[in-house]
Amino acid sequence: MGESKIIVPAIAKPAWTRVAGESLERLGVAPRALQNYLSYVAIVFLAYLIAGKLGQATTNIRSSNLGPVWPAYGVAVAAILLCGYRVWIGIAGAAFVVALLSPVPLMAAVGQAAGATVAALTGVFLLYRIARFDPSLSRLRDALALIVFGAMGSAIVSATVGVSVLYATHLHAYSGLGSAWLIYWLGDSTGVLLVTPLVLTFPRLLKISPRVRVAEFAVLLVVLTAICFTIFGNLLSSTEGDIFVFVVLPFVMWGAIRFGLSGAALATLVIATIATLGTALGHGPFAQSSPFVNAVLLDLYFAVLSASGMTLAAVIAEREQAERQREQLAREQAAMETRLQLSAIVRSSDERFHLAAQAGRMYAYEWDAATDMVTRSEGCLNILGLSSSEAQLTRQQFSAKVHPDDRALFVSADRDVTPENRTSKISYRVIRSDGSVVWVERNACAFFDEQGRLQRMVGMVADITERQRAEETLLEVNRTLEAQAALLQSSEDLLKIFVKNVPVGVAMFDRDMRYLEVSDRWCADYSVDSSQVLGRSHYELFPDIPPRWKEMHRRGLDGETLRADEDRWDREGGTAWLRWEIRPWRTPNGIVGGILIFAEQITHRKQMEEAISSMSKKLIESQEQERARIGRELHDDINQRLGLLAVQLEQLRADPSEVQSHVQELLKQATEISDDVQALSHQLDASKLEYLGALGGMRSWCKEFGERQGMQIDFQSSEANISVPREIGLCLFRVLQEALHNAAKYSGVRRIEVQLREDCGDIHLLVTDLGRGFDLETARQGRGLGLTSMQERVRLVNGILEIRSTPMGGTTVHVCVPLTSEPRSQAAAG
């Protein structure tokens, strides 16, 4: 990070401040960091000084500057844990001042300060180095480490150094060296157990919420304080005090369970404060013996309470953390299961899309407004009855094949699109070469330039001849029904005969919506038998009929004729799409006797339309990606090299004397550019297959590709000349191109094996590399169209595509195509 400096006029700074700041900057110390450091040292110094004076307040139970419970040592350990080793100077200074004011000789004060500082540093070092201590104290191991290393272990150092210094300066505490060392050790250990956990976890007390928990915590402290004054005050006899001394333990457990380690630490500190004060005043169970015994018992009592509360709170915190981790793991597992389910749904949707595309007859097209050229996929040959040479008809040429009655609609449809309304959907008739008429429906999307001029249109064309015939049949049935209804109003029986035999889905109901007659098509569409439905209520047979349809039935019984070209019915078994019409029928007296419902299932057509929309989107994305790739190659490589060649030619024109020496180099560069342009055209055009055949064309392309990529393409063929139909050869050629491009881009190897052989009437193409490989499931779920393109091409020639690959295990693409079978019609071509 860059260092920022604030320039202040010289008169705003004292001279010593300016000189000190410049010196610090030369030493690489930022003044702001120094200010923070000095603030930390001052806070630690003040906290240790206050805690030390509080520890010295109980003079009645102290001996020669020694006594039970030294909270200042707990402050020292907590300060180093929070602020780091760098605050040792604040601890040492405060310890020296506290010891000097006790009072003790100067050398004794220096020794005690050094012992306390070194002991605190040693304890923190052991916590971090051996126990991998976490100051949050959320694990049982952290609580035990604080007890063993932070309190009892480090206090050995302070007690040993402190007692040695006192005795060296002729200060004798209690009844001997051993007693003094024990009190010193217990006092420092108890100080850590009582103060350090509270300091480390005190911020948690400030976050207690809601108000009910705050009130509960207040009740805990008030009741605990009252009990402590009762036990350690002058309210009970000595015998009773001894009995009730551990009555406070449940309150420590209460704080640990409900408020964690901070609650247990504060409760223990309250007990220790009141017990120490009571003992110093000569009250309570710990004021009955000698000062040494009272001090030892008091320290042991505090250690038991603190260790119990600390370990209990740590165990509870560790268990809660484990529960949270299990819950998090459960949520992650649930999320993973959800993702797997979504992935399965996506794959299932893709399979349904392919099934719909196979069932529907459609082809893709693109019209270039500048050249009027229309590029169509091979599916147009079967739908429109065109020859291979007619697949590239211009829009104007193709309009001659449009039915004269629909030609004006066909011509004007492209004029109606605008940058705001880019989509177009029309239906028209095409006259095939054999004279038959086919109905098609075109869904297209227009693309405009920055000036709003139409550039091209891309879309899908579907064969809807069967649908139109069904609509014409239904219209004819309606006309026939209208004519028959006029003649059959006097005879309900004849109307039933008509309904029974009409070749569409028709049902006849009375005014109570009971079945009077149904057609065979109705029974087939709804999987019912006429003998089971006659006389039954329509609503009983189909209880999930939408309420809006019941309203339509009521209006039909009132004499209205209603119809809907598309309507949705969400049933338990799935969503159904219907085209329906409701007509009233009348008795010979002219009264409405019931209604006739004409219904046609159009669910399949809706699925086809959704498939067409999805296929159009994929087609547009594929074309845009290919255009972007070609544009990058032309701009980033060929265009740059042509520019360089032009610069060199300009230099030669300025200095003709250099022409002879540079003409060979310029000729070489021009030849390389020509070869690269030719290679790019070969990638887009499979013309080599026309005059070299499938075997020769693929062998030649592999050689060119290997030279361009600096790779070794080992092309092998078991036959000298394999005769392959053009459709199959083109399919194998495109699959080979895609496989080699992928291997060159992702495999990381410089050698690829290509094998083309004929076996039992099948032709096999294998492309193998020993590179990085990939995960097939991940590749299929990706957004790329390479695998999909290869699968569709192979499927259209009745072939099988097998891809074997594992991460770091290489990749093999195997295509097997029968030479004797006819290629499939491109019913599902993108």
C-alpha positions in Angstrom: 0.0 0.0 0.0 1.2 3.5 -0.8 2.1 5.8 2.0 0.1 9.0 2.3 1.6 12.1 3.9 -0.2 15.2 5.2 1.7 18.4 4.8 1.1 20.8 7.8 2.7 24.3 8.0 5.7 24.5 10.2 4.1 26.8 12.7 1.4 24.2 13.4 4.0 21.7 14.8 6.4 21.9 17.6 10.0 21.4 16.5 10.5 18.2 18.5 7.3 16.7 16.9 8.5 17.5 13.4 11.9 16.1 14.0 10.5 12.9 15.7 8.1 12.4 12.7 10.9 12.8 10.2 13.1 10.3 12.1 10.2 7.8 12.2 9.7 8.1 8.5 13.4 7.5 7.8 13.1 4.3 9.9 10.0 3.1 8.0 7.6 3.6 10.9 4.3 5.4 10.1 3.3 8.0 12.7 -0.2 6.7 12.7 1.0 3.2 13.6 3.1 4.6 16.4 0.1 6.5 17.8 -1.9 3.3 17.8 0.9 1.4 19.5 1.3 4.0 22.2 -2.4 4.0 22.8 -2.4 0.2 23.3 0.5 0.4 25.7 -1.2 3.2 27.7 -4.4 1.2 28.0 -2.6 -2.0 29.1 -0.5 0.0 31.5 -3.6 1.6 33.1 -5.6 -1.7 33.2 -2.7 -3.5 34.9 -2.2 -0.7 37.4 -5.9 -0.6 38.4 -6.0 -4.4 38.7 -2.8 -4.5 40.7 -4.1 -1.9 43.2 -7.3 -3.8 43.6 -5.3 -6.9 44.3 -3.3 -5.1 46.9 -6.4 -3.7 48.6 -7.0 -6.9 50.7 -4.1 -6.2 53.1 -5.6 -8.4 55.8 -4.9 -11.6 54.0 -1.6 -10.6 52.3 2.0 -11.1 53.6 5.0 -9.1 52.3 3.4 -8.1 49.0 1.9 -11.6 48.5 -1.7 -12.6 48.6 -4.4 -14.7 47.0 -6.0 -13.8 43.6 -3.7 -11.5 41.6 -6.0 -10.1 38.9 -3.3 -8.0 37.3 -1.6 -11.2 36.0 -4.8 -12.1 34.2 -4.9 -8.7 32.6 -1.3 -9.2 31.4 -2.1 -12.5 29.7 -5.3 -11.2 28.1 -3.5 -8.1 26.9 -0.8 -10.1 25.0 -3.5 -12.4 23.6 -5.5 -9.5 22.2 -2.7 -7.0 21.3 0.3 -9.2 20.7 3.8 -9.5 22.2 4.5 -5.8 21.4 2.6 -4.5 24.5 5.1 -6.2 26.9 6.6 -2.8 27.8 3.2 -1.6 29.2 2.9 -4.7 31.3 6.5 -4.4 32.6 6.1 -0.7 33.4 2.8 -1.2 35.3 4.1 -4.2 37.2 7.2 -2.2 38.2 5.0 0.7 39.5 2.6 -1.6 41.3 5.4 -3.5 43.0 7.3 -0.3 43.9 4.2 1.2 45.6 3.6 -1.9 47.6 6.2 -0.9 48.9 9.3 -3.2 48.2 12.9 -2.3 47.4 13.8 -1.1 43.9 15.5 -4.4 42.9 12.6 -6.4 44.2 10.2 -4.3 42.1 12.4 -4.8 39.0 12.6 -8.5 39.6 8.8 -8.9 40.1 8.0 -6.8 37.0 10.4 -8.9 34.9 9.0 -12.2 36.2 5.4 -11.2 35.6 6.3 -10.0 32.0 8.3 -13.0 31.1 5.8 -15.4 32.6 2.9 -13.8 30.6 4.9 -13.9 27.4 5.8 -17.5 28.1 2.2 -18.5 28.7 1.0 -16.9 25.5 3.8 -18.5 23.5 2.9 -22.0 24.9 -0.8 -21.4 24.1 -0.1 -20.6 20.5 2.8 -22.9 19.8 1.6 -26.1 21.6 -2.2 -25.8 21.9 -2.9 -23.8 18.7 -5.1 -21.6 21.0 -8.2 -19.7 19.7 -9.0 -16.6 21.8 -12.7 -17.1 21.2 -12.6 -20.1 23.6 -15.2 -21.9 21.6 -13.6 -25.3 22.0 -12.9 -27.5 25.1 -9.3 -27.8 24.1 -8.9 -24.0 24.2 -10.4 -23.8 27.7 -8.1 -26.6 29.0 -5.1 -25.0 27.3 -5.8 -21.7 29.1 -6.0 -23.6 32.4 -2.9 -25.7 31.9 -0.5 -23.3 29.9 -2.0 -19.8 30.4 -2.7 -20.1 34.1 -0.8 -22.9 35.9 2.1 -23.3 33.5 3.0 -19.6 33.1 2.5 -18.9 36.8 5.3 -21.3 37.6 7.7 -18.8 36.0 6.3 -15.7 37.7 6.1 -17.4 41.1 9.7 -18.8 40.8 11.2 -15.4 39.7 9.1 -13.3 42.1 9.7 -15.4 45.2 13.4 -15.6 44.4 13.7 -11.8 44.1 11.8 -11.2 47.3 14.0 -13.6 49.3 17.1 -12.2 47.7 16.1 -8.7 49.0 15.3 -10.2 52.5 11.5 -10.0 52.2 9.9 -13.1 53.7 6.2 -13.9 53.1 4.0 -16.3 55.0 5.8 -19.1 56.9 8.6 -20.0 54.5 9.9 -20.2 50.9 7.6 -23.1 49.9 4.4 -21.4 51.3 5.3 -18.1 49.6 5.9 -19.8 46.3 2.6 -21.7 46.5 0.6 -18.5 47.3 2.4 -16.7 44.5 1.7 -19.5 42.0 -2.0 -19.9 43.1 -2.6 -16.1 43.1 -1.3 -15.6 39.5 -3.1 -18.8 38.2 -6.3 -17.7 39.8 -5.9 -14.2 38.3 -5.7 -15.7 34.8 -8.7 -18.0 35.4 -10.9 -15.2 36.7 -9.9 -12.2 34.5 -8.6 -13.5 31.2 -11.7 -15.4 30.0 -13.9 -12.4 30.9 -11.7 -10.0 29.0 -11.5 -12.2 25.9 -15.3 -12.8 25.7 -16.6 -9.6 27.2 -17.9 -8.3 23.8 -20.4 -11.2 23.8 -22.1 -9.8 26.9 -22.9 -6.6 25.0 -24.7 -8.5 22.3 -27.2 -10.3 24.6 -30.7 -9.9 23.2 -33.7 -9.7 23.3 -34.8 -7.9 26.4 -36.0 -11.1 28.0 -32.5 -12.5 28.0 -31.1 -9.2 29.3 -33.6 -9.4 32.2 -32.7 -13.0 32.9 -29.0 -12.1 33.0 -29.7 -9.2 35.4 -31.7 -11.6 37.7 -28.8 -14.1 37.6 -26.3 -11.4 38.8 -28.7 -9.9 41.5 -29.6 -13.3 43.0 -26.0 -14.5 42.9 -24.8 -11.3 44.6 -27.4 -11.7 47.4 -26.4 -15.3 48.0 -22.7 -14.4 48.0 -23.2 -11.7 50.6 -25.2 -14.2 52.7 -22.5 -16.9 52.5 -19.4 -14.7 52.7 -20.8 -12.0 54.9 -21.5 -12.1 58.6 -25.0 -13.6 58.2 -24.2 -17.2 58.7 -22.2 -19.1 61.3 -18.9 -20.6 60.3 -20.4 -24.1 60.2 -23.3 -23.1 58.0 -20.9 -21.2 55.7 -18.8 -24.3 55.1 -21.9 -26.2 54.1 -23.3 -23.6 51.7 -20.0 -22.6 50.1 -20.8 -24.5 46.9 -24.4 -23.3 46.6 -23.1 -20.7 44.1 -22.0 -23.4 41.7 -25.4 -23.8 40.0 -25.4 -20.1 39.3 -22.0 -20.5 37.5 -23.6 -23.4 35.5 -26.6 -21.2 34.8 -24.4 -18.5 33.3 -22.4 -21.0 31.3 -25.5 -22.7 29.8 -27.6 -19.6 29.0 -24.9 -17.0 28.3 -21.8 -19.0 27.3 -18.3 -18.5 28.6 -18.7 -14.7 29.2 -21.7 -15.4 31.5 -19.8 -18.0 33.5 -16.7 -15.8 33.8 -18.6 -12.8 35.0 -20.5 -14.9 37.5 -17.3 -16.4 38.8 -15.7 -13.0 39.1 -18.6 -11.7 41.1 -18.3 -14.7 43.5 -14.5 -14.1 43.8 -14.8 -10.4 44.5 -17.4 -10.8 47.3 -15.6 -13.8 48.8 -12.2 -12.0 48.8 -13.7 -8.9 50.4 -15.5 -11.0 53.0 -12.4 -13.0 53.8 -10.3 -9.8 54.1 -12.9 -8.4 56.5 -12.8 -11.6 58.6 -16.2 -13.0 57.5 -17.2 -16.2 55.8 -15.9 -19.8 55.8 -12.4 -18.8 54.5 -11.5 -16.5 57.4 -11.4 -19.2 60.1 -7.8 -20.3 59.9 -4.3 -18.8 59.4 -3.7 -16.3 56.6 -1.8 -18.9 54.6 -4.5 -21.6 54.9 -7.2 -19.1 54.1 -5.4 -17.8 51.0 -4.8 -21.4 49.7 -8.4 -22.4 50.3 -9.7 -19.3 48.7 -7.5 -19.7 45.6 -8.5 -23.4 45.2 -12.1 -22.5 45.6 -11.9 -19.9 42.9 -10.0 -22.3 40.6 -12.6 -25.0 41.0 -15.5 -22.6 40.2 -13.7 -21.0 37.3 -12.5 -24.3 35.7 -15.9 -25.8 36.1 -17.7 -22.9 34.5 -15.1 -22.5 31.7 -15.1 -26.1 30.7 -18.9 -26.4 30.8 -19.3 -23.3 28.6 -16.6 -24.6 26.2 -18.3 -28.0 25.9 -21.7 -26.4 25.2 -20.1 -24.0 22.7 -18.3 -26.8 20.9 -21.5 -28.8 20.8 -23.5 -25.9 19.4 -20.8 -25.3 16.8 -20.9 -29.0 15.8 -24.7 -28.7 15.5 -24.4 -25.7 13.3 -21.8 -27.5 11.1 -24.2 -30.4 10.8 -27.0 -28.1 9.9 -24.8 -26.3 7.3 -23.7 -29.7 5.9 -27.3 -30.8 5.7 -28.2 -27.5 3.9 -25.3 -28.0 1.5 -26.4 -31.6 0.9 -30.0 -30.4 0.3 -28.6 -27.8 -2.1 -26.5 -30.4 -3.9 -29.6 -32.7 -4.2 -31.6 -29.7 -5.6 -28.8 -29.0 -8.1 -28.8 -32.6 -9.2 -32.5 -32.6 -9.5 -32.4 -29.5 -11.6 -29.7 -31.0 -13.8 -31.8 -34.1 -14.3 -34.8 -31.8 -15.2 -32.6 -30.0 -17.7 -31.4 -33.2 -19.3 -35.0 -34.5 -19.4 -36.1 -31.3 -21.0 -33.4 -31.6 -23.6 -34.5 -35.1 -24.4 -38.1 -34.0 -24.8 -36.9 -31.2 -27.1 -35.1 -33.7 -29.3 -38.1 -36.0 -29.4 -40.3 -33.0 -30.3 -37.9 -32.0 -33.0 -37.8 -35.5 -34.4 -41.6 -35.7 -34.5 -42.0 -32.3 -36.1 -41.0 -31.6 -39.7 -39.0 -28.4 -39.8 -35.8 -26.8 -41.2 -33.7 -23.7 -40.4 -33.1 -20.8 -42.8 -31.2 -17.5 -43.0 -31.9 -14.7 -45.4 -29.2 -12.1 -46.3 -31.0 -8.8 -47.2 -28.0 -7.5 -49.1 -27.6 -10.4 -51.5 -31.2 -11.8 -51.2 -29.6 -15.2 -50.7 -31.4 -17.7 -48.5 -29.5 -20.5 -46.8 -31.6 -23.5 -45.8 -30.8 -26.7 -43.9 -31.2 -30.0 -45.7 -34.6 -30.6 -44.1 -36.1 -28.3 -46.7 -35.6 -30.8 -49.4 -38.1 -33.3 -48.1 -40.6 -30.7 -46.9 -40.6 -28.5 -50.0 -39.8 -31.2 -52.5 -36.7 -29.4 -53.7 -33.7 -30.9 -55.4 -30.2 -30.4 -54.0 -29.5 -27.6 -56.4 -32.6 -25.7 -55.4 -31.6 -25.6 -51.7 -29.9 -22.2 -52.3 -32.8 -20.4 -54.0 -32.9 -16.6 -53.4 -36.0 -15.2 -51.7 -37.3 -13.8 -55.0 -36.8 -17.2 -56.8 -38.5 -19.0 -53.9 -41.5 -16.6 -54.0 -42.4 -18.1 -57.3 -43.1 -21.4 -55.6 -45.4 -19.8 -53.0 -49.1 -20.3 -53.7 -50.4 -17.2 -55.6 -53.0 -16.5 -52.9 -50.3 -16.3 -50.2 -47.6 -14.6 -52.3 -48.5 -11.1 -51.2 -48.4 -12.2 -47.5 -45.0 -13.8 -48.0 -43.5 -10.7 -49.7 -44.9 -8.2 -47.2 -44.0 -10.1 -44.0 -40.4 -9.1 -44.0 -41.3 -5.5 -44.5 -43.4 -5.4 -41.4 -40.5 -6.1 -39.0 -38.8 -3.2 -37.2 -36.0 -2.8 -34.7 -38.7 -2.5 -32.0 -40.6 -5.6 -33.3 -38.1 -8.0 -34.6 -40.1 -11.2 -34.7 -42.3 -12.5 -37.6 -44.7 -15.4 -37.8 -46.7 -16.3 -40.9 -48.3 -19.4 -42.4 -48.4 -19.9 -46.2 -48.6 -22.6 -48.9 -45.9 -23.8 -51.2 -46.4 -25.6 -54.5 -44.0 -28.6 -54.7 -42.4 -29.8 -57.9 -44.9 -32.6 -58.2 -47.8 -30.2 -58.0 -48.8 -31.0 -54.4 -49.4 -28.2 -51.9 -47.7 -28.1 -48.5 -48.6 -25.7 -45.7 -45.6 -24.2 -43.7 -45.3 -21.9 -40.7 -42.3 -19.6 -40.5 -41.0 -18.2 -37.2 -38.2 -15.7 -37.7 -36.2 -13.0 -36.0 -34.7 -10.0 -37.8 -31.4 -8.3 -37.2 -30.7 -4.6 -37.9 -27.5 -2.5 -38.2 -26.8 0.6 -36.1 -28.8 2.8 -38.6 -31.9 0.6 -38.3 -31.4 -1.1 -41.7 -32.5 -4.7 -42.0 -29.5 -7.0 -42.5 -30.7 -10.6 -42.2 -33.5 -12.8 -40.8 -32.9 -16.1 -39.1 -35.6 -18.6 -38.2 -37.3 -22.0 -38.4 -39.9 -23.3 -41.0 -42.2 -26.1 -39.9 -44.5 -28.3 -42.0 -48.0 -27.7 -40.7 -49.9 -29.5 -43.5 -51.5 -32.0 -41.2 -52.6 -29.3 -38.8 -54.1 -27.3 -41.6 -55.9 -30.3 -42.9 -57.3 -31.0 -39.4 -58.5 -27.4 -39.2 -60.1 -27.6 -42.6 -61.7 -30.9 -41.6 -63.0 -29.3 -38.4 -64.2 -26.3 -40.4 -65.9 -28.6 -42.8 -67.4 -30.6 -39.9 -68.7 -27.3 -38.5 -70.3 -26.4 -41.8 -71.8 -29.8 -42.1 -73.0 -29.7 -38.5 -74.6 -26.3 -39.1 -76.4 -27.7 -42.1 -77.3 -30.9 -40.4 -78.5 -29.0 -37.3 -81.0 -27.1 -39.4 -82.3 -30.4 -40.8 -82.1 -32.5 -37.5 -83.7 -30.1 -35.1 -86.9 -32.2 -35.3 -85.0 -35.4 -34.4 -82.7 -35.7 -31.5 -81.9 -39.3 -32.4 -80.4 -38.3 -35.7 -78.2 -35.7 -34.0 -76.9 -38.4 -31.7 -76.1 -40.6 -34.7 -74.2 -37.7 -36.2 -72.2 -37.1 -33.0 -71.4 -40.8 -32.7 -70.0 -41.1 -36.2 -68.3 -37.7 -36.8 -64.5 -38.1 -37.1 -63.6 -35.4 -34.6 -63.9 -35.1 -30.8 -67.5 -34.2 -30.1 -69.7 -34.8 -27.0 -73.4 -34.1 -26.7 -74.8 -33.0 -23.2 -78.2 -32.3 -21.8 -79.0 -29.3 -19.7 -77.6 -31.1 -16.5 -74.3 -31.7 -18.4 -75.0 -35.4 -18.6 -73.6 -37.3 -21.6 -76.1 -38.1 -24.3 -73.6 -39.2 -27.0 -69.8 -39.1 -27.6 -67.8 -39.6 -30.7 -65.1 -42.3 -31.0 -62.4 -39.6 -31.3 -63.6 -38.0 -28.0 -63.3 -41.4 -26.2 -59.8 -41.9 -27.7 -58.6 -38.4 -26.7 -59.8 -38.8 -23.0 -59.2 -42.5 -22.6 -62.8 -43.3 -21.8 -65.4 -45.8 -23.1 -68.8 -44.6 -24.4 -70.6 -47.2 -22.5 -69.1 -45.9 -19.2 -69.8 -42.2 -19.8 -73.3 -42.1 -21.2 -75.8 -40.9 -18.6 -73.0 -39.7 -16.3 -72.3 -36.1 -15.4 -69.4 -34.4 -17.2 -68.2 -32.9 -13.9 -68.3 -36.3 -12.2 -66.1 -37.8 -14.9 -63.7 -34.8 -14.9 -63.7 -33.3 -11.4 -60.6 -31.1 -12.1 -62.4 -29.0 -14.9 -61.5 -25.3 -14.4 -64.3 -23.1 -13.1 -64.0 -20.8 -16.1 -65.0 -23.8 -18.4 -68.1 -24.4 -16.2 -69.0 -20.7 -16.8 -68.6 -21.3 -20.6 -70.9 -24.3 -20.3 -73.5 -22.2 -18.5 -73.3 -19.6 -21.2 -73.7 -22.2 -23.9 -76.8 -23.5 -22.2 -78.1 -20.0 -22.4 -77.8 -20.1 -26.2 -74.3 -18.6 -26.9 -71.8 -20.1 -29.3 -68.3 -20.0 -27.8 -64.9 -21.1 -29.1 -61.2 -20.8 -28.2 -58.3 -21.5 -30.6 -55.9 -22.2 -27.7 -56.8 -23.0 -24.1 -54.8 -24.6 -21.3 -55.9 -27.3 -18.9 -53.6 -28.0 -16.0 -54.4 -31.6 -14.9 -52.8 -33.9 -12.4 -51.2 -35.9 -15.2 -49.7 -32.8 -16.8 -50.7 -29.8 -18.9 -53.0 -30.2 -21.9 -53.7 -27.7 -24.7 -57.1 -27.7 -26.4 -58.9 -26.0 -29.2 -62.7 -26.1 -28.4 -66.1 -24.9 -29.5 -69.4 -24.9 -27.6 -72.7 -24.9 -29.5 -76.2 -25.2 -28.1 -78.6 -27.7 -29.7 -82.3 -27.2 -29.7 -85.3 -29.4 -29.4 -88.0 -29.4 -32.1 -89.8 -26.7 -30.0 -86.8 -24.4 -30.4 -85.7 -24.7 -26.7 -82.0 -25.3 -25.9 -81.8 -29.0 -24.9 -78.1 -28.9 -24.1 -74.8 -28.2 -25.7 -72.3 -29.8 -28.1 -68.6 -29.5 -27.3 -66.1 -29.9 -30.1 -62.5 -30.4 -28.7 -59.2 -31.0 -30.4 -56.0 -31.9 -28.6 -53.2 -29.5 -29.7 -50.7 -30.3 -27.0 -48.3 -31.8 -29.5 -48.4 -28.7 -31.6 -47.6 -26.5 -28.6 -44.6 -28.7 -27.8 -43.4 -28.4 -31.4 -43.7 -24.6 -31.2 -41.7 -24.5 -28.0 -39.1 -26.8 -29.6 -38.9 -24.5 -32.7 -38.4 -21.4 -30.5 -35.6 -23.1 -28.5 -34.0 -24.4 -31.7 -34.1 -20.9 -33.3 -32.2 -19.5 -30.3 -29.5 -22.2 -30.5 -29.2 -21.7 -34.2 -28.7 -17.9 -33.8 -26.1 -18.5 -31.0 -24.2 -21.0 -33.1 -24.1 -18.7 -36.2 -23.0 -15.7 -34.1 -20.2 -17.7 -32.5 -19.0 -18.9 -35.9 -19.1 -15.3 -37.3 -17.2 -14.0 -34.3 -14.5 -16.7 -34.7 -14.0 -16.0 -38.5 -13.9 -12.2 -37.8 -11.2 -12.7 -35.1 -9.1 -14.8 -37.4 -9.4 -12.3 -40.3 -8.8 -9.3 -38.0 -6.2 -10.5 -35.6 -4.0 -12.5 -38.0 -4.6 -12.0 -41.8 -5.5 -8.3 -41.6 -2.4 -7.6 -39.4 -0.1 -9.4 -41.8 -1.5 -7.7 -44.8 -1.0 -4.4 -43.1 2.6 -5.3 -42.4 3.1 -6.4 -46.0 1.7 -3.0 -47.2 4.1 -1.1 -44.9 7.1 -3.0 -46.3 5.9 -2.4 -49.9 5.6 1.3 -49.1 9.2 1.3 -47.8 10.4 -0.4 -51.0 8.6 2.3 -53.1 10.5 5.0 -51.2 13.8 3.1 -51.8 13.7 1.2 -55.1 17.3 0.0 -54.7 16.2 -2.5 -52.0 13.6 -4.2 -54.2 15.9 -7.0 -55.4 17.0 -8.0 -51.9 13.5 -8.0 -50.3 11.3 -9.3 -53.2 11.9 -12.9 -52.1 10.8 -12.3 -48.5 7.7 -10.3 -49.6 6.8 -13.1 -52.0 7.1 -15.6 -49.1 4.9 -13.5 -46.8 2.2 -13.1 -49.6 2.3 -16.9 -50.2 1.8 -17.6 -46.4 -1.1 -15.2 -46.2 -2.6 -16.9 -49.3 -2.2 -20.3 -47.7 -3.8 -19.2 -44.5 -6.8 -17.7 -46.4 -7.1 -20.9 -48.3 -7.0 -22.9 -45.1 -9.7 -20.8 -43.6 -11.9 -21.3 -46.6 -11.2 -25.1 -46.5 -12.6 -25.1 -42.9 -15.8 -23.5 -44.1 -16.2 -25.3 -47.4 -15.9 -29.1 -47.9 -15.2 -28.8 -51.7 -12.3 -31.2 -51.4 -14.7 -34.0 -50.9 -16.1 -33.3 -54.4 -12.9 -34.1 -56.3 -10.8 -36.1 -53.8 -13.5 -38.2 -52.2 -14.1 -38.7 -48.5 -10.8 -40.5 -47.9 -8.6 -38.1 -49.9 -10.3 -35.0 -48.7 -10.0 -35.9 -45.0 -6.3 -37.0 -45.5 -5.5 -33.7 -47.2 -7.3 -31.6 -44.6 -5.5 -33.5 -41.7 -2.1 -32.8 -43.4 -2.9 -29.0 -43.8 -4.3 -28.8 -40.2 -1.2 -30.4 -38.7 1.1 -28.1 -40.6 -0.9 -25.0 -39.4 -1.0 -26.1 -35.8 2.5 -27.5 -35.6 1.1 -31.0 -34.7 1.5 -34.5 -36.0 -1.7 -35.9 -37.4 -1.3 -39.6 -38.0 -4.0 -40.5 -40.6 -4.5 -44.2 -41.3 -6.9 -46.0 -43.6 -7.2 -49.7 -44.0 -8.6 -49.4 -47.6 -6.9 -47.8 -50.6 -10.2 -46.2 -51.6 -13.4 -46.2 -49.6 -16.4 -45.2 -51.6 -18.6 -43.0 -49.3 -21.8 -41.2 -50.3 -21.6 -37.4 -50.2 -23.9 -37.0 -47.2 -22.0 -39.5 -45.1 -18.6 -38.1 -46.2 -19.7 -34.5 -45.3 -20.9 -35.7 -41.9 -17.5 -37.5 -41.2 -15.6 -34.5 -42.5 -17.4 -32.1 -40.1 -17.0 -34.4 -37.2 -13.3 -34.8 -37.9 -12.9 -31.0 -38.0 -14.7 -30.5 -34.7 -12.8 -33.3 -33.0 -9.3 -32.1 -34.2 -10.1 -28.5 -33.3 -11.1 -29.6 -29.8 -8.0 -31.8 -29.4 -5.7 -29.0 -30.6 -7.3 -26.5 -28.2 -7.7 -28.6 -25.0 -5.7 -31.9 -25.1 -2.2 -30.3 -24.7 -0.5 -33.0 -26.9 1.2 -32.6 -30.2 0.2 -35.9 -31.8 -3.2 -37.1 -32.7 -4.2 -40.4 -34.4 -7.0 -40.5 -37.0 -8.3 -43.8 -38.4 -10.8 -44.4 -41.2 -11.8 -47.9 -42.0 -14.7 -50.0 -43.4 -16.0 -53.0 -41.5 -19.0 -55.2 -42.5 -20.8 -52.5 -44.4 -20.1 -49.8 -41.8 -17.5 -47.0 -42.0 -15.7 -46.1 -38.8 -13.9 -42.9 -37.9 -11.7 -42.7 -34.8 -9.9 -39.6 -33.5 -7.6 -40.4 -30.5 -5.3 -38.3 -28.4 -3.5 -39.1 -25.1 -4.1 -35.6 -23.6 -5.8 -34.1 -20.6 -9.3 -35.5 -21.4 -12.4 -34.1 -19.8 -15.6 -35.0 -17.8 -18.4 -35.9 -20.3 -21.2 -34.9 -17.9 -19.7 -31.5 -17.4 -19.2 -31.0 -21.1 -22.7 -32.0 -21.9 -24.1 -29.5 -19.4 -21.9 -26.7 -20.8 -23.1 -24.0 -23.1 -21.0 -25.1 -26.1 -22.6 -26.5 -29.2 -19.7 -28.7 -30.4 -20.9 -32.1 -28.9 -24.5 -31.3 -29.9 -23.5 -30.5 -33.5 -21.5 -33.8 -33.8 -24.4 -35.8 -32.3 -27.0 -34.2 -34.7 -24.9 -34.7 -37.8 -24.2 -38.4 -37.0 -27.8 -39.0 -36.1 -29.0 -37.7 -39.5 -27.1 -40.4 -41.3 -28.3 -43.1 -39.0 -24.9 -43.3 -37.4 -23.7 -43.8 -33.8 -21.3 -41.3 -32.0 -19.4 -42.6 -29.0 -17.0 -40.3 -27.0 -14.7 -41.9 -24.4 -12.8 -39.5 -22.1 -11.6 -39.2 -18.6 -9.6 -36.4 -16.9 -5.9 -37.0 -17.7 -6.8 -40.2 -19.5 -7.0 -39.0 -23.1 -10.0 -38.8 -25.5 -11.4 -41.0 -28.3 -14.2 -39.9 -30.7 -15.7 -42.9 -32.5 -18.2 -42.6 -35.3 -19.9 -45.6 -36.9 -22.1 -45.0 -39.9 -23.8 -47.7 -42.1 -22.9 -47.2 -45.8 -26.1 -49.0 -47.1 -28.7 -47.0 -45.2 -30.4 -43.8 -46.5 -29.7 -40.7 -44.5 -32.4 -39.5 -42.2 -34.5 -36.5 -43.2 -33.5 -33.5 -41.2 -36.7 -33.4 -39.2 -34.9 -32.1 -36.1 -32.2 -30.1 -37.8 -31.2 -26.9 -36.0 
